[in-house]
Amino acid sequence: MSLNKYMHPRNRYKNAKPSFLQLALKYPDFRAMTTQDESGKVFLDFKNADALRALTRCLLKEDFDLTVELPMDRLVPTLPLRLNYIHWLEDIVGADETKWGIDIGTGASCVYPLLASKMNKWNFLATESDAENLYHAQKNVANNNLSHLINVKGASDESILTSSVQSFTGTDVFDFCMCNPPFFADHMEAQGLVTTRSDDRPEAGSVSTASPQECIVAGGEVAFVRQMIEESTVLREKIRVYTSMLGKKSSLAQLKEELRHQKVTKFSTTEFCQGKTMRWGLAWTFDSSVTFPRSQFEARKAKPPLFYVIPKGSSNVEYKVHELARYLRQHLESIKVHCYQGKQAKSYTSITLTAAENTWCHQRRFRRQQQKLTSESPVKCQQQASQVSREGKDEVSKASEDTNCVKDGGKFVKLCSNNEDNGVTERKISCPDKKLSDINTNLKRSLDDSLEVEHLKTKRQCTESCEETLSLKDTSTNTRSESDTTIGNANNNNCEAKKSDIVLPETKANITDVNISKKNNSAPSEDDSQRKESIDIESEVISSTSTEVLSQPKEYILKCVMRLKRSEENINLELEWLDGKSRELMHQVFTFLKNKLAQI
Ligand SMILES: C[S@@+](CC[C@H](N)C(=O)[O-])C[C@H]1O[C@@H](n2cnc3c(N)ncnc32)[C@H](O)[C@@H]1O
């Protein structure tokens, strides 16, 4: 699957693929790396680092008028990805000329500052800890006469931001910082011997060009960005927006967790889509005036919220938005769904629901067990319960307090949700009989609830089996190969499928000599895409108060927004997906809420 359609709309390579033929005709160095077949198609071998270097150099020249030296043993930057990152920054901070940015680890190419200063005339402090990269970066800036905009400075490995910011005199505050961090934790990971890629993902279609000092850091990209987060909590508004690129989707969750832990309440994520490769962007800020753009990739799967017109029932609960919300909230909290009050108005309320486990299905199954028990032999139950021994009294009391205990084969069994099955299956743990009074209570409750069981038989939600097909395999935890981004023709990693009658002089070989790899690069799977949504909404919610956020379950299976709105005579219930393991869980909660509303 090509991700080019989700490239940033202003990315010049989104709709205009570079013509390898034209480039080959114009740039002899590039031509030397290409092959041509009889029909005139020009091919480039993306597994060859020299070919990638030649392509990047001539695109920098052709499209940005930049002359950039890329040393042999250093990372070759791919341009569509770099542009996606810069355009995302423009969306956050604005593209005007007065901006000041920091590029952490600018590399030998100094690619981000060179591109952004050419495109927007932005000012940069570019840092680099590797001596060779520092030398080349400074040279590249000077060669392009951009020293008045870009300051390249050496950095120590210990401090990522603090010492560079504090010792810099060019500006007091920065509009943003950006970073493409070293992403591997060790050589094993860098060489692909230990991988975070899922086994069924095809290998990368292009060669990795990064040297160990560029791509390896203790703890990998998570440790690196975690340190950025820590330093940002001291620097705070010195930098208005902190950002980093990430090579693995799995890093996002860990770093969002770190942000919450550090009480950074406003953050956002995005996807950088190009060719068959996806990368992620993380941004955070201490400035409440910053707004984060919505990811195009996420927006593609936005679905309308679940919608229900609340029927006007009896007068148990007044037919008013806030009365109904209070009623629903009580029921949700009774099944341990965390409720966070969001925006409120006279005829509107919004509550974020966060559930750590599936208590709604569990509850239904438990009630059904109770119903069965009631219909089977209440008298027998009572007789057995009356034989409670003195020794078992403590455990009896415990069991009696536990509403999940039901009778099974002469013993009480505890129905426990099995988290591995997403709280759907039930395990049975034996415990002694209950006291008669407790049994009566439970029996009465099960009779009360039997009505609700009927309601729960409705529709597809909370179905008999409560099946969850939660494929949690994270197939997009991409191991990065730095030359990962195919320019333009994403489905043909190493060829330009364009016919031409023009025969190039001095092409390296005939196409038959070239090993054309059609292997896919790291396309994200649908599973991945379903695991996160509406980060903007999340950041909006999170930004309200930090204490409330911390009391939410840290790990959750479902997060959604419940809204109640008046619309003329009616009050409508909406449930909108934010995050979690599967949307089916939200459908189940929706049914739970509808059933509660049907009872009033
Ligand atoms: C993955 S490379 C990115 C290079 C370039 N920004 C790009 O996107 O092509 C990471 C760079 O960060 C540098 N680096 C590592 N730790 C650093 C630190 N603490 N401060 C500054 N640079 C660092 C490495 O030497 C390397 O050049």
The ligand as a Tripos MOL2 file, in Angstrom:
@<TRIPOS>MOLECULE
LIG
   27    29     1     0     0
SMALL
NO_CHARGES

@<TRIPOS>ATOM
      1 C1         19.4230    9.6670   13.1370 C.3       1 LIG1
      2 S1         20.6640   10.9110   12.9920 S.3       1 LIG1
      3 C2         19.7150   12.2480   12.2910 C.3       1 LIG1
      4 C3         20.5090   13.1240   11.3660 C.3       1 LIG1
      5 C4         19.6950   14.2010   10.6390 C.3       1 LIG1
      6 N1         18.9930   15.0430   11.5600 N.3       1 LIG1
      7 C5         18.6930   13.5900    9.6890 C.2       1 LIG1
      8 O1         17.4840   13.5810    9.9930 O.co2     1 LIG1
      9 O2         19.0930   13.1110    8.6470 O.co2     1 LIG1
     10 C6         20.8810   11.3680   14.6640 C.3       1 LIG1
     11 C7         21.9800   12.3760   14.8770 C.3       1 LIG1
     12 O3         21.9790   12.8030   16.2320 O.3       1 LIG1
     13 C8         23.3300   12.9460   16.6620 C.3       1 LIG1
     14 N2         23.3000   12.9040   18.1400 N.ar      1 LIG1
     15 C9         23.2320   11.8560   18.9650 C.ar      1 LIG1
     16 N3         23.1660   12.2550   20.2500 N.ar      1 LIG1
     17 C10        23.1960   13.6110   20.2390 C.ar      1 LIG1
     18 C11        23.1570   14.6150   21.2450 C.ar      1 LIG1
     19 N4         23.0750   14.3180   22.5500 N.pl3     1 LIG1
     20 N5         23.1880   15.9060   20.8640 N.ar      1 LIG1
     21 C12        23.2790   16.2370   19.5510 C.ar      1 LIG1
     22 N6         23.3420   15.3210   18.5670 N.ar      1 LIG1
     23 C13        23.2880   14.0390   18.8940 C.ar      1 LIG1
     24 C14        24.0270   11.8080   15.9750 C.3       1 LIG1
     25 O4         25.4000   12.0070   15.8740 O.3       1 LIG1
     26 C15        23.3590   11.8270   14.6100 C.3       1 LIG1
     27 O5         24.0120   12.6650   13.7230 O.3       1 LIG1
@<TRIPOS>BOND
     1     1     2 1
     2     2     3 1
     3     2    10 1
     4     3     4 1
     5     4     5 1
     6     5     6 1
     7     5     7 1
     8     7     8 2
     9     7     9 1
    10    10    11 1
    11    11    12 1
    12    11    26 1
    13    12    13 1
    14    13    14 1
    15    13    24 1
    16    14    15 ar
    17    14    23 ar
    18    15    16 ar
    19    16    17 ar
    20    17    18 ar
    21    17    23 ar
    22    18    19 1
    23    18    20 ar
    24    20    21 ar
    25    21    22 ar
    26    22    23 ar
    27    24    25 1
    28    24    26 1
    29    26    27 1
@<TRIPOS>SUBSTRUCTURE
     1 LIG1         1 GROUP 0 **** ****
